[in-house]
Amino acid sequence: MSLRIEHRIGIAASPEVVWGVIADLERWGEWNGLHPEARGRISIGGRLEVAEVLEGEPGRLHQVSIPDWTPEIQLVWINKRGFLSRSTRYFELEDLSGDACLLANGEIFDGLRGEGWARPRRGLFHAAFEAINEAIKARAEALA
């Protein structure tokens, strides 16, 4: 059992520019309301410490692992949220023309408790992903 929540957006900037925004963990607090803090190193097998602030929920600090990443294409992390609950968080970039790309930003909640916990919060996560995408778009297009 799983639940996918995702938002996609077109950006008038190259995947390289958008990736530069995503990969700059120290500046996430400037554009990422859901994860205002992230520390660590992006690498396969790497670990990040990521704060999660979802409206109406207590803030949480997660230790996540990175099973896959490809510069200018994707960043994926796994979050073991608790007993019978985990999630796969991702940013994926698709090059459209060299100076434009599509950004998919989402999370897949797995496990009996994971899906059950996320389902009533679906709207909150979707709104957070949309806000993140809009902020990345504004920042990347200003840099392009």
C-alpha positions as CSV (number, residue, x, y, z in Angstrom):
1,M,0.0,0.0,0.0
2,S,1.3,3.4,-0.9
3,L,0.2,7.0,-1.5
4,R,1.9,9.3,-4.0
5,I,1.6,13.1,-3.6
6,E,3.3,15.2,-6.3
7,H,3.3,18.6,-7.9
8,R,4.9,19.4,-11.3
9,I,5.8,22.7,-12.8
10,G,7.5,24.1,-15.9
11,I,10.5,26.3,-15.4
12,A,12.1,28.7,-17.9
13,A,15.6,27.8,-16.8
14,S,18.1,25.0,-17.6
15,P,18.2,21.9,-15.4
16,E,21.7,23.0,-14.4
17,V,20.3,26.2,-12.9
18,V,17.4,24.5,-11.2
19,W,19.7,21.8,-9.8
20,G,21.9,24.5,-8.4
21,V,19.0,25.8,-6.3
22,I,18.0,22.3,-5.1
23,A,21.6,21.2,-4.3
24,D,22.4,24.3,-2.2
25,L,21.2,22.8,1.1
26,E,22.4,25.8,3.2
27,R,19.9,28.1,1.5
28,W,16.8,25.8,1.7
29,G,15.3,28.0,4.4
30,E,15.0,30.8,1.9
31,W,12.6,28.9,-0.4
32,N,11.6,25.6,1.3
33,G,8.8,26.1,3.9
34,L,8.3,22.3,4.3
35,H,12.0,21.5,4.8
36,P,13.5,24.8,6.1
37,E,16.7,23.2,7.2
38,A,18.8,20.5,5.6
39,R,22.3,19.4,6.5
40,G,24.6,16.8,5.1
41,R,26.1,15.8,1.8
42,I,24.3,14.8,-1.3
43,S,25.8,11.5,-2.4
44,I,24.7,8.0,-3.0
45,G,24.5,6.3,0.4
46,G,24.8,9.8,2.0
47,R,22.7,10.9,4.9
48,L,20.9,14.2,5.4
49,E,19.3,15.7,8.5
50,V,16.1,17.4,7.3
51,A,13.6,19.4,9.3
52,E,10.0,18.9,8.3
53,V,7.4,21.7,9.2
54,L,3.9,20.8,8.0
55,E,1.1,23.1,8.8
56,G,-0.8,22.1,11.9
57,E,1.8,19.4,12.8
58,P,4.7,19.5,15.3
59,G,8.0,20.1,13.6
60,R,10.2,17.0,13.1
61,L,13.8,16.4,12.4
62,H,14.4,13.4,10.2
63,Q,17.6,11.4,9.5
64,V,17.2,10.4,5.8
65,S,19.3,8.3,3.5
66,I,20.0,9.0,-0.2
67,P,19.7,5.8,-2.3
68,D,19.9,7.7,-5.6
69,W,20.8,11.0,-7.1
70,T,22.0,12.3,-10.4
71,P,23.1,15.9,-10.7
72,E,20.7,18.0,-12.8
73,I,18.2,15.0,-13.0
74,Q,17.1,13.8,-9.5
75,L,17.5,13.7,-5.8
76,V,15.8,10.9,-3.9
77,W,15.8,10.2,-0.1
78,I,14.3,7.6,2.1
79,N,12.7,8.5,5.4
80,K,11.9,5.7,7.9
81,R,9.1,7.5,9.6
82,G,8.4,4.8,12.2
83,F,6.9,1.4,12.7
84,L,5.3,0.2,9.4
85,S,5.9,3.6,7.9
86,R,8.4,5.1,5.4
87,S,8.5,7.6,2.6
88,T,10.5,8.2,-0.5
89,R,10.9,12.0,-1.2
90,Y,12.1,13.2,-4.5
91,F,12.9,16.1,-6.9
92,E,13.1,15.1,-10.5
93,L,14.1,17.3,-13.5
94,E,13.3,16.7,-17.1
95,D,15.1,18.8,-19.7
96,L,12.7,20.2,-22.2
97,S,14.9,22.4,-24.4
98,G,18.2,23.2,-22.8
99,D,16.9,26.4,-21.3
100,A,13.6,25.0,-19.9
101,C,12.7,22.0,-17.8
102,L,9.9,20.3,-15.9
103,L,10.3,19.8,-12.1
104,A,8.4,17.1,-10.3
105,N,8.5,17.3,-6.5
106,G,6.8,14.7,-4.4
107,E,6.7,12.0,-1.8
108,I,5.5,8.4,-1.8
109,F,4.3,7.1,1.6
110,D,4.5,3.4,2.1
111,G,3.4,1.0,4.7
112,L,0.1,0.6,6.5
113,R,0.8,3.4,9.0
114,G,2.6,5.6,6.4
115,E,-0.3,5.7,4.0
116,G,-2.8,6.1,6.8
117,W,-0.9,9.0,8.3
118,A,-0.4,10.8,5.0
119,R,-3.9,10.4,3.5
120,P,-5.6,13.0,5.7
121,R,-2.6,15.3,5.2
122,R,-2.6,15.0,1.4
123,G,-3.8,18.5,0.8
124,L,-1.2,20.0,3.1
125,F,1.6,18.1,1.4
126,H,0.4,19.0,-2.1
127,A,0.1,22.7,-1.1
128,A,3.7,22.6,0.4
129,F,5.1,20.9,-2.8
130,E,3.3,23.5,-4.9
131,A,4.8,26.4,-2.8
132,I,8.3,24.8,-3.0
133,N,8.0,24.5,-6.8
134,E,6.8,28.1,-7.2
135,A,9.8,29.3,-5.1
136,I,12.3,27.2,-7.0
137,K,10.8,28.5,-10.3
138,A,11.1,32.1,-9.2
139,R,14.7,31.7,-7.9
140,A,15.9,29.7,-10.9
141,E,14.2,32.0,-13.5
142,A,15.8,35.0,-11.8
143,L,19.2,33.3,-12.1
144,A,18.8,32.2,-15.7
